[in-house]
Amino acid sequence: MGTLWKIALRNVFRHGRRTAITAIVMMVGIGTYIVYDSILGGMDRLAIDGMVRYSASWLKVRTPAYVADETGTPLDHGIPDPAGTAAAMRRAAPAIKAVTPRSLFVGQASNYIDAEPILCAVVDPEGDAKVFDLASSISSGSWLAPSGGPPNQVVISATLAKDLGLKVGGTVILSARTVYDTENADEFTVAGIADGGLNLPASLYMSYADGKTFLGDSLPVTELDASSPRAPNLEDELAASAAGAKAVGSALPSLDAQPIGEFAKDYLALKDSKQKGSFMIVFVILLIAAVGIVNTILMSVYSRVREIGVLRAYGMTAVDIKKLFVREGLIIGAIGSLAGLLLGGGFVAWLHGTGLRLASLFNGLDLGAFPANGVLYAEWRPADFVIGLAFGLVAAWLAARSPAKRAARMEPTDALRFV
């Protein structure tokens, strides 16, 4: 280590109180940035995971005609040969773990007194449980029985159950337009109620056996949903889904393969603005820390006028004096930055492992895209640590330059008057 670095280290620790105050401010700023950005990343992951687990899936395949009219949930744009298409999807994208069919339609649910329009989904009970987590999220009752189970069984959302006063074992009257363009109505028994904190895309789920009886034997499969092992972070998840959709699209050019990122694009568009907000927070705190560094170095300059004079008398140049005080600022910045990385990393490690239960934290409030019964885990973002360290060192370097120049401008003869 050079002489200037040794002198700088000695001076930094000689004025321990001033150094500690400035370093603590930097530590809080950088630590806050790391924790805040990791929580934002966790919120993004929670929202996207909710879409993957309950509605959009990791990758969805439909016909172009259906996609063009998806708001109408048409039953005349089905996927030809769903089983063969599912096999082709798995061959094209090895990352796909399972594929399940779904058919969406609009119906009207009634309890004999009140009625309301709802979105319904016809599913394969066994296959659906391999792609979506709906089967494991039933708050009361049970998931749909596989083939051969009791007929006319449905699972409804907690919202529908509340609106119509329905309970497990109760009866709901469902009416809808069939594949033959006629109206049909029938009574269904509520087998289970899905947790209301999931923001489910559909309010009622039935098996294909019941769906074909209710809507027609020629009921088409309107979408094929695929799942994949969960990626370590959101960026990898989105990239893998996009790559899978591209591979499936190339193998099945007559169909439309859409990754999860396409369904979440409106939500993902908010990420940039949220990241700008996190940068503004750390910028303001580091600005305060930079003022502290300026003050610390400036006070050090004025309290060491005689020392500066002696150093100049021993042959140090103005450039050496400037470098000395800049090094002191960098050391303070490094201490504060490293402490901030440890503080932020510790909190992120705790939040990543333990998480925050939203149900207890928000007490049943409507969280929009976030599942109210979910657990928020912080996301590890290594780039945040690099940015935090670099930002702290650069801020310290810039803050130390002005008082360092002031010290360098002192003439030896003027400084030695204080000896």
C-alpha positions in Angstrom: 0.0 0.0 0.0 1.3 3.4 -1.0 2.2 6.2 1.5 -0.8 8.3 0.6 -3.2 5.4 1.2 -1.6 4.8 4.7 -1.9 8.4 5.7 -5.5 8.5 4.4 -6.5 5.4 6.3 -4.9 6.8 9.5 -6.7 10.1 9.2 -10.1 8.4 8.4 -10.0 6.3 11.6 -8.5 9.1 13.6 -11.7 11.1 13.1 -13.9 8.1 13.8 -17.1 9.9 14.8 -17.3 12.0 11.7 -16.4 9.0 9.5 -19.1 6.8 11.2 -21.8 9.4 10.8 -21.1 9.8 7.1 -20.7 6.1 6.5 -23.9 5.3 8.3 -25.9 7.7 6.0 -24.3 6.0 2.9 -25.0 2.6 4.4 -28.7 3.4 5.0 -29.0 4.8 1.4 -27.5 1.9 -0.4 -29.1 -0.7 1.9 -32.5 0.9 1.3 -32.0 0.9 -2.4 -31.1 -2.8 -2.4 -34.0 -3.9 -0.2 -36.5 -1.6 -2.0 -35.5 -2.9 -5.4 -35.5 -6.5 -4.3 -39.1 -6.1 -2.9 -40.2 -4.5 -6.1 -38.7 -7.5 -7.9 -40.6 -9.8 -5.5 -43.8 -8.0 -6.2 -43.3 -8.4 -9.9 -42.5 -12.1 -9.5 -45.6 -12.6 -7.3 -47.9 -11.0 -9.8 -46.4 -12.9 -12.8 -46.4 -16.2 -10.8 -50.1 -15.6 -10.0 -50.8 -15.4 -13.8 -48.7 -18.5 -14.5 -50.3 -20.6 -11.7 -53.9 -19.6 -12.1 -54.8 -18.1 -15.5 -52.3 -17.4 -18.3 -50.0 -20.4 -17.7 -46.3 -20.4 -18.7 -47.2 -20.7 -22.3 -50.6 -20.7 -24.0 -51.5 -22.0 -27.5 -54.7 -21.0 -29.3 -55.9 -20.5 -32.9 -55.3 -17.1 -34.5 -59.0 -16.8 -35.1 -59.7 -17.3 -31.4 -57.1 -14.8 -30.3 -58.6 -12.2 -32.7 -62.0 -12.6 -30.9 -60.8 -13.8 -27.4 -63.0 -11.3 -25.6 -66.0 -13.0 -27.0 -64.8 -16.5 -25.8 -66.1 -18.1 -29.0 -66.7 -21.9 -29.1 -66.2 -22.2 -32.9 -62.4 -21.6 -33.1 -61.1 -24.8 -31.4 -57.7 -26.4 -31.7 -57.7 -29.3 -34.1 -56.2 -32.6 -32.7 -55.5 -31.2 -29.1 -53.7 -34.4 -28.1 -51.3 -34.3 -31.1 -50.8 -30.6 -30.7 -49.9 -31.1 -27.0 -47.3 -33.8 -27.9 -45.9 -31.5 -30.6 -45.6 -28.7 -28.0 -43.5 -30.9 -25.7 -41.3 -32.0 -28.5 -40.7 -28.4 -29.7 -40.0 -27.0 -26.2 -38.3 -29.6 -23.9 -38.7 -27.1 -21.0 -42.5 -27.8 -21.0 -43.4 -30.0 -18.0 -47.1 -30.6 -18.7 -49.9 -29.5 -21.1 -53.6 -29.3 -20.3 -56.7 -28.3 -22.3 -59.2 -25.6 -21.4 -62.4 -24.3 -23.0 -63.7 -20.9 -21.9 -67.3 -19.8 -22.3 -69.6 -17.1 -20.9 -72.6 -18.2 -18.8 -75.1 -16.9 -16.3 -75.2 -18.2 -12.8 -78.2 -18.1 -10.6 -79.3 -19.2 -7.1 -83.0 -19.1 -8.2 -83.3 -15.5 -6.9 -80.3 -13.5 -8.2 -78.3 -14.0 -11.3 -75.0 -12.6 -12.7 -72.9 -13.2 -15.9 -69.7 -15.1 -15.3 -66.7 -16.5 -17.2 -66.6 -20.3 -17.0 -63.8 -22.8 -17.8 -64.2 -26.4 -18.9 -61.1 -28.3 -17.7 -59.5 -31.7 -17.5 -59.4 -32.1 -13.7 -56.2 -34.3 -13.7 -54.3 -32.5 -16.4 -55.3 -29.0 -15.0 -53.8 -29.9 -11.6 -50.4 -30.5 -13.3 -50.3 -27.1 -15.0 -52.2 -24.8 -12.6 -52.4 -24.6 -8.8 -56.1 -24.2 -8.6 -56.7 -27.7 -7.4 -54.5 -27.1 -4.3 -56.1 -23.8 -3.6 -59.6 -24.9 -2.6 -60.6 -23.1 0.6 -63.6 -25.4 1.2 -64.9 -28.6 -0.4 -62.7 -30.3 -3.0 -61.4 -30.1 -6.6 -63.3 -31.6 -9.5 -63.3 -35.4 -9.5 -61.5 -37.1 -12.4 -63.4 -39.1 -15.1 -66.0 -41.3 -13.6 -66.9 -38.9 -10.7 -70.3 -37.6 -9.8 -71.9 -35.7 -12.7 -72.8 -32.0 -12.7 -70.1 -30.9 -10.2 -68.5 -27.5 -10.4 -65.9 -25.4 -8.5 -66.7 -21.8 -8.1 -64.8 -18.7 -7.0 -65.2 -17.3 -3.5 -66.5 -14.1 -5.1 -69.3 -15.9 -6.9 -70.1 -17.9 -3.7 -70.4 -14.6 -1.8 -72.4 -12.8 -4.4 -75.0 -15.6 -4.7 -74.8 -17.0 -1.1 -73.6 -20.4 -2.3 -71.9 -23.0 -0.2 -70.3 -26.4 -0.8 -73.1 -28.9 -1.6 -75.4 -26.1 -2.7 -77.0 -25.8 -6.1 -76.2 -23.2 -8.8 -78.2 -22.9 -12.0 -76.0 -22.2 -15.0 -77.3 -21.1 -18.4 -75.2 -20.6 -21.6 -75.2 -20.8 -25.4 -74.1 -24.2 -26.6 -71.9 -25.1 -29.6 -75.1 -25.6 -31.6 -76.0 -21.9 -31.0 -78.9 -22.8 -28.7 -79.5 -21.9 -25.1 -79.2 -24.5 -22.4 -79.6 -24.4 -18.6 -78.9 -27.0 -15.9 -78.4 -27.4 -12.2 -74.9 -28.0 -10.8 -73.7 -29.0 -7.4 -70.9 -26.9 -5.8 -68.1 -29.3 -5.1 -65.6 -26.7 -4.0 -64.9 -23.0 -3.5 -61.6 -21.6 -4.7 -59.8 -19.1 -2.4 -61.0 -15.6 -3.1 -57.5 -14.1 -2.9 -56.4 -15.6 -6.2 -58.0 -13.1 -8.6 -59.2 -16.1 -10.8 -59.9 -15.4 -14.4 -63.0 -17.6 -14.3 -65.8 -17.8 -11.7 -66.8 -21.4 -12.4 -64.9 -24.6 -13.4 -66.4 -27.9 -14.7 -65.0 -31.1 -16.2 -65.0 -31.9 -19.9 -67.4 -34.7 -19.2 -70.0 -32.3 -17.8 -69.0 -29.6 -20.3 -69.8 -31.8 -23.3 -73.1 -32.8 -21.7 -74.0 -29.2 -21.1 -72.6 -27.4 -24.2 -72.5 -30.3 -26.8 -70.4 -33.3 -27.6 -68.5 -31.4 -30.2 -67.2 -28.9 -27.5 -63.8 -27.8 -28.8 -60.6 -27.2 -26.9 -60.0 -23.5 -27.2 -56.6 -23.4 -25.6 -53.7 -25.5 -24.5 -51.8 -24.4 -21.4 -48.3 -25.4 -20.6 -46.2 -25.4 -17.4 -42.5 -25.4 -16.8 -40.2 -25.7 -13.7 -40.0 -22.3 -11.9 -37.0 -20.3 -12.9 -34.7 -18.7 -10.3 -35.7 -15.2 -11.1 -38.3 -13.3 -13.2 -36.0 -12.3 -16.0 -35.0 -16.0 -16.6 -38.7 -17.0 -16.4 -39.8 -14.5 -19.0 -36.9 -15.3 -21.3 -37.5 -19.1 -21.1 -41.2 -18.6 -21.8 -40.5 -16.4 -24.8 -38.0 -19.0 -26.1 -40.5 -21.8 -25.6 -43.3 -19.9 -27.4 -40.9 -19.2 -30.3 -40.0 -22.8 -30.6 -43.7 -24.0 -30.4 -44.7 -21.3 -32.9 -42.1 -22.5 -35.4 -43.3 -26.1 -34.9 -47.0 -25.2 -35.2 -47.2 -22.3 -37.6 -51.0 -22.5 -37.9 -51.4 -21.8 -34.2 -50.7 -18.8 -32.0 -48.2 -19.6 -29.1 -48.1 -16.8 -26.5 -45.6 -16.6 -23.6 -46.5 -15.3 -20.2 -44.7 -12.0 -21.0 -47.3 -11.2 -23.6 -50.2 -11.6 -21.1 -48.3 -9.6 -18.5 -47.0 -6.8 -20.8 -49.2 -4.1 -19.3 -48.0 -5.0 -15.8 -44.3 -5.3 -17.0 -44.6 -1.9 -18.6 -44.8 -0.4 -15.1 -41.4 -1.9 -14.1 -39.4 0.9 -15.6 -41.3 3.6 -13.8 -40.9 1.7 -10.5 -37.2 1.2 -11.0 -36.8 5.0 -11.7 -38.6 5.6 -8.4 -36.1 3.3 -6.6 -33.2 5.1 -8.2 -34.6 8.5 -7.1 -34.8 7.3 -3.5 -31.2 6.1 -3.3 -30.1 9.2 -5.2 -31.7 11.6 -2.6 -30.2 9.6 0.3 -26.7 9.4 -1.4 -27.0 13.1 -2.1 -27.3 13.7 1.6 -24.4 11.4 2.2 -22.3 13.2 -0.4 -23.0 16.5 1.5 -21.8 14.7 4.6 -18.6 13.6 2.8 -18.0 17.2 1.7 -18.5 18.4 5.2 -16.3 15.7 6.7 -13.4 16.3 4.3 -13.7 20.1 4.5 -13.6 19.9 8.3 -10.6 17.6 8.0 -8.9 20.2 5.8 -9.4 23.1 8.2 -8.4 21.0 11.3 -5.2 19.9 9.6 -3.8 23.0 8.2 -0.6 22.6 10.1 -0.3 19.0 8.9 -0.8 20.1 5.3 2.0 22.7 5.8 4.4 20.1 7.2 3.6 17.6 4.4 4.2 20.3 1.8 7.4 21.2 3.5 8.6 17.6 3.3 8.2 17.7 -0.4 4.6 16.7 -1.1 3.2 18.5 -4.1 -0.3 20.1 -4.5 -1.3 17.1 -6.5 -0.3 14.7 -3.7 -2.3 16.7 -1.2 -5.3 16.5 -3.5 -4.9 12.8 -4.0 -4.6 12.3 -0.2 -7.9 13.9 0.6 -9.7 12.2 -2.4 -8.5 8.9 -1.0 -9.9 9.7 2.4 -13.3 10.4 0.7 -13.1 7.1 -1.2 -12.3 5.2 2.0 -15.3 6.7 3.7 -17.4 5.9 0.7 -16.1 2.3 0.5 -16.9 1.8 4.2 -20.4 3.2 3.8 -21.0 1.3 0.6 -19.8 -2.1 1.9 -21.8 -1.6 5.1 -24.8 -0.8 2.9 -24.3 -4.0 0.9 -24.2 -6.1 4.1 -27.2 -4.4 5.5 -29.2 -4.7 2.3 -28.0 -8.2 1.6 -29.0 -9.3 5.1 -32.5 -8.0 4.8 -32.9 -9.4 1.3 -31.7 -12.8 2.5 -34.3 -12.8 5.3 -37.1 -11.7 3.0 -36.0 -14.2 0.3 -36.1 -17.1 2.7 -39.0 -16.1 5.0 -41.2 -13.8 2.9 -44.1 -11.7 4.0 -47.6 -13.1 4.1 -49.9 -10.7 2.3 -53.0 -12.0 4.1 -51.8 -10.9 7.5 -50.0 -7.8 6.2 -53.0 -6.3 4.3 -55.8 -7.9 6.2 -58.0 -8.9 3.2 -57.6 -5.7 1.1 -58.0 -6.0 -2.7 -54.5 -6.1 -4.0 -55.4 -6.0 -7.7 -52.9 -8.2 -9.6 -51.4 -9.7 -6.4 -53.0 -12.9 -4.9 -54.2 -11.7 -1.4 -53.2 -15.1 0.1 -49.8 -15.1 -1.4 -46.3 -14.8 0.2 -44.1 -12.0 -1.0 -40.4 -13.1 -1.3 -37.7 -10.7 -2.2 -35.8 -11.3 -5.4 -32.0 -11.6 -5.5 -30.7 -9.0 -7.9 -26.9 -9.1 -8.1 -26.9 -6.0 -10.3 -28.2 -4.0 -7.4 -25.2 -4.8 -5.3 -22.8 -3.7 -8.2 -24.8 -0.5 -8.8 -25.0 0.3 -5.1 -21.2 -0.1 -4.6 -20.4 1.8 -7.8 -22.8 4.6 -7.0 -21.4 4.9 -3.5 -17.8 5.1 -4.6 -18.5 7.5 -7.4 -20.6 9.8 -5.1 -17.8 9.7 -2.5 -15.2 10.5 -5.2 -17.1 13.4 -6.6 -17.9 14.8 -3.1 -14.3 14.6 -2.0 -12.9 16.5 -5.0 -14.0 20.0 -4.0 -12.5 20.0 -0.5 -9.4 18.2 -1.8 -8.8 21.0 -4.3 -9.1 23.5 -1.5 -6.5 21.7 0.5 -4.2 21.5 -2.6 -4.4 25.2 -3.1 -2.9 26.0 0.3 0.6 27.4 0.2 3.2 25.8 2.5 4.2 29.2 4.0 0.6 30.1 4.8 -0.1 26.7 6.4 3.1 26.7 8.4 2.1 29.9 10.2 -0.2 27.7 12.3 2.7 25.5 13.5 
